[in-house]
Amino acid sequence: MPLTFADLNRQYVILKITGQDKVRAHLKNLGFIENETVSVIQSIQGNLIVEIKGVRIALDKSLANRIVV
């Protein structure tokens, strides 16, 4: 399922990153790689604040939909 449907404060494993090469490279640079754990801290109208590798990152809805957990 896309990360936008994830429950708050629950850890998920990233299964796949979808989208164009540029988008996937941007997410990889932020630390979003397959088999990494991620948790959603806050969700506001589909835009997310997530925690990955001990760092909190804000993602807009379009980027969050590219991350499959």
Secondary structure, DSSP 8 states (H G I E B T S, - for coil): -BGGG--BT-EEE--EE-S-HHHHHHHHHTT--TT-EEEEEEEETTEEEEEETTEEEEE-HHHHTTEE-
